[in-house]
Amino acid sequence: MNSANDMKAHSKTYSSFIGMLKWAIPVIAAITALVVILISN
């Protein structure tokens, strides 16, 4: 009978995860590009 509460918790956790991912992926890509540029020189 707690499925409604579980769904609310799931939605909040998922939303936080996606929000964090939107920032983390570009930052990781920029760091990776910087490392590749530094190694190639």
C-alpha distance matrix in Angstrom:
0.0 3.8 5.6 7.5 8.7 9.6 11.4 13.3 14.3 15.4 17.3 19.1 20.0 21.2 23.2 24.8 25.7 27.3 29.2 30.6 31.6 33.5 35.7 35.9 37.2 40.2 41.1 41.0 43.1 45.6 46.0 46.5 49.1 50.9 51.1 52.3 55.0 56.1 56.4 58.4 61.0
3.8 0.0 3.8 5.5 5.3 6.2 8.6 10.1 10.7 12.1 14.3 15.6 16.5 18.1 20.0 21.3 22.4 24.2 25.9 27.1 28.3 30.4 32.4 32.5 34.0 37.0 37.7 37.7 39.9 42.3 42.7 43.3 45.9 47.6 47.8 49.2 51.8 52.8 53.2 55.3 57.8
5.6 3.8 0.0 3.8 5.4 4.9 6.0 8.6 9.7 10.1 12.0 14.2 15.0 15.8 17.9 19.7 20.5 21.9 23.9 25.4 26.2 28.1 30.4 30.6 31.8 34.8 35.8 35.8 37.7 40.3 40.8 41.2 43.7 45.6 45.9 47.1 49.6 50.9 51.2 53.1 55.7
7.5 5.5 3.8 0.0 3.8 5.4 5.1 6.4 8.7 9.8 10.6 12.5 14.3 15.2 16.5 18.6 19.9 21.0 22.6 24.5 25.6 27.1 29.4 30.1 31.3 34.1 35.2 35.5 37.4 39.7 40.5 41.1 43.4 45.3 45.9 47.1 49.5 50.8 51.4 53.2 55.7
8.7 5.3 5.4 3.8 0.0 3.8 5.4 5.1 6.3 8.5 9.9 10.8 12.3 14.1 15.4 16.8 18.4 20.0 21.3 22.8 24.3 26.0 27.9 28.5 30.2 32.9 33.6 34.0 36.2 38.4 38.9 39.8 42.2 43.8 44.3 45.8 48.2 49.2 49.9 51.9 54.3
9.6 6.2 4.9 5.4 3.8 0.0 3.8 5.5 5.1 6.0 8.5 9.9 10.4 11.9 14.0 15.3 16.2 18.1 19.8 21.0 22.2 24.2 26.2 26.4 27.9 30.9 31.6 31.6 33.8 36.2 36.6 37.2 39.8 41.5 41.8 43.2 45.7 46.7 47.3 49.3 51.7
11.4 8.6 6.0 5.1 5.4 3.8 0.0 3.8 5.4 4.9 6.0 8.6 9.8 10.2 12.0 14.1 15.1 16.2 18.0 19.8 20.7 22.3 24.7 25.2 26.4 29.2 30.3 30.5 32.4 34.8 35.5 36.1 38.4 40.3 40.9 42.1 44.4 45.8 46.4 48.1 50.6
13.3 10.1 8.6 6.4 5.1 5.5 3.8 0.0 3.8 5.4 5.2 6.3 8.6 9.9 10.6 12.4 14.2 15.4 16.5 18.5 19.9 21.3 23.4 24.3 25.8 28.4 29.3 29.9 31.9 34.0 34.8 35.7 38.0 39.6 40.4 41.8 44.0 45.2 46.1 47.9 50.2
14.3 10.7 9.7 8.7 6.3 5.1 5.4 3.8 0.0 3.8 5.5 5.2 6.1 8.5 9.9 10.7 12.2 14.3 15.4 16.6 18.3 20.2 21.9 22.3 24.1 26.9 27.4 27.9 30.1 32.2 32.7 33.6 36.1 37.6 38.1 39.8 42.0 43.0 43.8 45.9 48.1
15.4 12.1 10.1 9.8 8.5 6.0 4.9 5.4 3.8 0.0 3.8 5.5 5.2 5.9 8.4 9.9 10.4 12.1 14.1 15.3 16.2 18.3 20.4 20.6 22.0 24.9 25.8 25.9 27.9 30.3 30.9 31.5 34.0 35.7 36.2 37.5 39.9 41.1 41.7 43.6 46.0
17.3 14.3 12.0 10.6 9.9 8.5 6.0 5.2 5.5 3.8 0.0 3.8 5.5 5.1 6.0 8.5 9.8 10.5 12.1 14.2 15.2 16.5 18.9 19.7 20.9 23.5 24.7 25.3 27.0 29.2 30.2 31.0 33.1 34.9 35.8 37.0 39.2 40.6 41.4 43.1 45.4
19.1 15.6 14.2 12.5 10.8 9.9 8.6 6.3 5.2 5.5 3.8 0.0 3.8 5.5 5.1 6.2 8.6 10.0 10.6 12.3 14.2 15.6 17.3 18.3 20.1 22.5 23.2 24.1 26.2 28.0 28.8 30.0 32.2 33.6 34.6 36.2 38.2 39.3 40.4 42.3 44.4
20.0 16.5 15.0 14.3 12.3 10.4 9.8 8.6 6.1 5.2 5.5 3.8 0.0 3.8 5.5 5.2 6.2 8.7 9.9 10.6 12.2 14.4 16.0 16.2 18.1 20.9 21.3 21.7 24.1 26.1 26.5 27.5 30.0 31.5 32.0 33.7 35.9 36.9 37.8 39.8 42.0
21.2 18.1 15.8 15.2 14.1 11.9 10.2 9.9 8.5 5.9 5.1 5.5 3.8 0.0 3.8 5.4 5.0 6.2 8.5 9.9 10.4 12.4 14.7 15.0 16.2 19.0 20.1 20.3 22.2 24.6 25.3 26.0 28.3 30.1 30.8 32.0 34.3 35.6 36.4 38.1 40.5
23.2 20.0 17.9 16.5 15.4 14.0 12.0 10.6 9.9 8.4 6.0 5.1 5.5 3.8 0.0 3.8 5.4 5.2 6.1 8.6 9.8 10.8 13.0 14.2 15.6 17.9 19.1 20.0 21.7 23.6 24.8 25.9 27.8 29.5 30.6 31.9 33.8 35.2 36.4 38.0 40.1
24.8 21.3 19.7 18.6 16.8 15.3 14.1 12.4 10.7 9.9 8.5 6.2 5.2 5.4 3.8 0.0 3.8 5.5 5.1 6.2 8.6 10.0 11.3 12.2 14.4 16.6 17.1 18.1 20.3 22.0 22.7 24.1 26.2 27.5 28.6 30.3 32.1 33.2 34.5 36.4 38.3
25.7 22.4 20.5 19.9 18.4 16.2 15.1 14.2 12.2 10.4 9.8 8.6 6.2 5.0 5.4 3.8 0.0 3.8 5.4 5.2 6.1 8.7 10.3 10.2 11.9 14.8 15.4 15.7 17.9 20.0 20.6 21.5 23.9 25.4 26.1 27.7 29.8 31.0 31.9 33.8 36.0
27.3 24.2 21.9 21.0 20.0 18.1 16.2 15.4 14.3 12.1 10.5 10.0 8.7 6.2 5.2 5.5 3.8 0.0 3.8 5.4 4.9 6.2 9.0 9.7 10.6 13.1 14.5 15.2 16.6 18.8 20.1 20.8 22.7 24.6 25.7 26.8 28.8 30.4 31.4 32.9 35.1
29.2 25.9 23.9 22.6 21.3 19.8 18.0 16.5 15.4 14.1 12.1 10.6 9.9 8.5 6.1 5.1 5.4 3.8 0.0 3.8 5.4 5.3 7.0 8.9 10.6 12.3 13.3 14.8 16.5 17.9 19.3 20.7 22.4 23.8 25.3 26.8 28.3 29.8 31.2 32.8 34.7
30.6 27.1 25.4 24.5 22.8 21.0 19.8 18.5 16.6 15.3 14.2 12.3 10.6 9.9 8.6 6.2 5.2 5.4 3.8 0.0 3.8 5.4 5.5 6.1 8.7 10.8 10.9 12.1 14.4 15.8 16.6 18.2 20.2 21.4 22.5 24.3 26.0 27.1 28.5 30.3 32.2
31.6 28.3 26.2 25.6 24.3 22.2 20.7 19.9 18.3 16.2 15.2 14.2 12.2 10.4 9.8 8.6 6.1 4.9 5.4 3.8 0.0 3.8 5.3 4.9 5.9 8.7 9.8 10.2 12.0 14.1 15.2 16.0 18.0 19.8 20.8 22.1 24.1 25.5 26.5 28.2 30.3
33.5 30.4 28.1 27.1 26.0 24.2 22.3 21.3 20.2 18.3 16.5 15.6 14.4 12.4 10.8 10.0 8.7 6.2 5.3 5.4 3.8 0.0 3.8 5.8 6.1 7.3 9.2 10.8 11.6 13.3 15.1 16.3 17.5 19.3 21.0 22.1 23.6 25.3 26.8 28.0 30.0
35.7 32.4 30.4 29.4 27.9 26.2 24.7 23.4 21.9 20.4 18.9 17.3 16.0 14.7 13.0 11.3 10.3 9.0 7.0 5.5 5.3 3.8 0.0 3.8 5.8 6.0 6.5 8.9 10.4 11.2 12.7 14.6 15.9 17.0 18.8 20.4 21.7 23.0 24.8 26.3 27.9
35.9 32.5 30.6 30.1 28.5 26.4 25.2 24.3 22.3 20.6 19.7 18.3 16.2 15.0 14.2 12.2 10.2 9.7 8.9 6.1 4.9 5.8 3.8 0.0 3.8 5.7 5.2 6.1 8.5 10.0 10.6 12.1 14.2 15.4 16.5 18.2 20.0 21.1 22.4 24.3 26.1
37.2 34.0 31.8 31.3 30.2 27.9 26.4 25.8 24.1 22.0 20.9 20.1 18.1 16.2 15.6 14.4 11.9 10.6 10.6 8.7 5.9 6.1 5.8 3.8 0.0 3.8 5.5 5.2 6.1 8.6 10.0 10.4 12.2 14.2 15.4 16.3 18.2 19.9 21.0 22.4 24.6
40.2 37.0 34.8 34.1 32.9 30.9 29.2 28.4 26.9 24.9 23.5 22.5 20.9 19.0 17.9 16.6 14.8 13.1 12.3 10.8 8.7 7.3 6.0 5.7 3.8 0.0 3.8 5.5 5.0 6.1 8.6 9.7 10.4 12.2 14.2 15.2 16.3 18.2 19.8 20.9 22.8
41.1 37.7 35.8 35.2 33.6 31.6 30.3 29.3 27.4 25.8 24.7 23.2 21.3 20.1 19.1 17.1 15.4 14.5 13.3 10.9 9.8 9.2 6.5 5.2 5.5 3.8 0.0 3.8 5.4 5.1 6.2 8.6 9.9 10.6 12.4 14.3 15.4 16.6 18.4 20.0 21.6
41.0 37.7 35.8 35.5 34.0 31.6 30.5 29.9 27.9 25.9 25.3 24.1 21.7 20.3 20.0 18.1 15.7 15.2 14.8 12.1 10.2 10.8 8.9 6.1 5.2 5.5 3.8 0.0 3.8 5.5 5.1 6.0 8.5 9.9 10.6 12.2 14.2 15.3 16.4 18.3 20.3
43.1 39.9 37.7 37.4 36.2 33.8 32.4 31.9 30.1 27.9 27.0 26.2 24.1 22.2 21.7 20.3 17.9 16.6 16.5 14.4 12.0 11.6 10.4 8.5 6.1 5.0 5.4 3.8 0.0 3.8 5.5 5.1 6.1 8.6 9.9 10.5 12.2 14.2 15.3 16.4 18.6
45.6 42.3 40.3 39.7 38.4 36.2 34.8 34.0 32.2 30.3 29.2 28.0 26.1 24.6 23.6 22.0 20.0 18.8 17.9 15.8 14.1 13.3 11.2 10.0 8.6 6.1 5.1 5.5 3.8 0.0 3.8 5.4 5.1 6.1 8.7 9.9 10.5 12.2 14.2 15.4 16.9
46.0 42.7 40.8 40.5 38.9 36.6 35.5 34.8 32.7 30.9 30.2 28.8 26.5 25.3 24.8 22.7 20.6 20.1 19.3 16.6 15.2 15.1 12.7 10.6 10.0 8.6 6.2 5.1 5.5 3.8 0.0 3.8 5.5 5.1 6.2 8.6 9.9 10.5 12.3 14.3 15.7
46.5 43.3 41.2 41.1 39.8 37.2 36.1 35.7 33.6 31.5 31.0 30.0 27.5 26.0 25.9 24.1 21.5 20.8 20.7 18.2 16.0 16.3 14.6 12.1 10.4 9.7 8.6 6.0 5.1 5.4 3.8 0.0 3.8 5.4 5.2 6.2 8.6 9.9 10.6 12.3 14.5
49.1 45.9 43.7 43.4 42.2 39.8 38.4 38.0 36.1 34.0 33.1 32.2 30.0 28.3 27.8 26.2 23.9 22.7 22.4 20.2 18.0 17.5 15.9 14.2 12.2 10.4 9.9 8.5 6.1 5.1 5.5 3.8 0.0 3.8 5.5 5.1 6.1 8.6 9.9 10.6 12.6
50.9 47.6 45.6 45.3 43.8 41.5 40.3 39.6 37.6 35.7 34.9 33.6 31.5 30.1 29.5 27.5 25.4 24.6 23.8 21.4 19.8 19.3 17.0 15.4 14.2 12.2 10.6 9.9 8.6 6.1 5.1 5.4 3.8 0.0 3.8 5.5 5.1 6.1 8.6 10.0 11.0
51.1 47.8 45.9 45.9 44.3 41.8 40.9 40.4 38.1 36.2 35.8 34.6 32.0 30.8 30.6 28.6 26.1 25.7 25.3 22.5 20.8 21.0 18.8 16.5 15.4 14.2 12.4 10.6 9.9 8.7 6.2 5.2 5.5 3.8 0.0 3.8 5.4 5.1 6.1 8.6 10.2
52.3 49.2 47.1 47.1 45.8 43.2 42.1 41.8 39.8 37.5 37.0 36.2 33.7 32.0 31.9 30.3 27.7 26.8 26.8 24.3 22.1 22.1 20.4 18.2 16.3 15.2 14.3 12.2 10.5 9.9 8.6 6.2 5.1 5.5 3.8 0.0 3.8 5.5 5.2 6.1 8.8
55.0 51.8 49.6 49.5 48.2 45.7 44.4 44.0 42.0 39.9 39.2 38.2 35.9 34.3 33.8 32.1 29.8 28.8 28.3 26.0 24.1 23.6 21.7 20.0 18.2 16.3 15.4 14.2 12.2 10.5 9.9 8.6 6.1 5.1 5.4 3.8 0.0 3.8 5.5 5.2 6.5
56.1 52.8 50.9 50.8 49.2 46.7 45.8 45.2 43.0 41.1 40.6 39.3 36.9 35.6 35.2 33.2 31.0 30.4 29.8 27.1 25.5 25.3 23.0 21.1 19.9 18.2 16.6 15.3 14.2 12.2 10.5 9.9 8.6 6.1 5.1 5.5 3.8 0.0 3.8 5.6 5.5
56.4 53.2 51.2 51.4 49.9 47.3 46.4 46.1 43.8 41.7 41.4 40.4 37.8 36.4 36.4 34.5 31.9 31.4 31.2 28.5 26.5 26.8 24.8 22.4 21.0 19.8 18.4 16.4 15.3 14.2 12.3 10.6 9.9 8.6 6.1 5.2 5.5 3.8 0.0 3.8 5.5
58.4 55.3 53.1 53.2 51.9 49.3 48.1 47.9 45.9 43.6 43.1 42.3 39.8 38.1 38.0 36.4 33.8 32.9 32.8 30.3 28.2 28.0 26.3 24.3 22.4 20.9 20.0 18.3 16.4 15.4 14.3 12.3 10.6 10.0 8.6 6.1 5.2 5.6 3.8 0.0 3.8
61.0 57.8 55.7 55.7 54.3 51.7 50.6 50.2 48.1 46.0 45.4 44.4 42.0 40.5 40.1 38.3 36.0 35.1 34.7 32.2 30.3 30.0 27.9 26.1 24.6 22.8 21.6 20.3 18.6 16.9 15.7 14.5 12.6 11.0 10.2 8.8 6.5 5.5 5.5 3.8 0.0
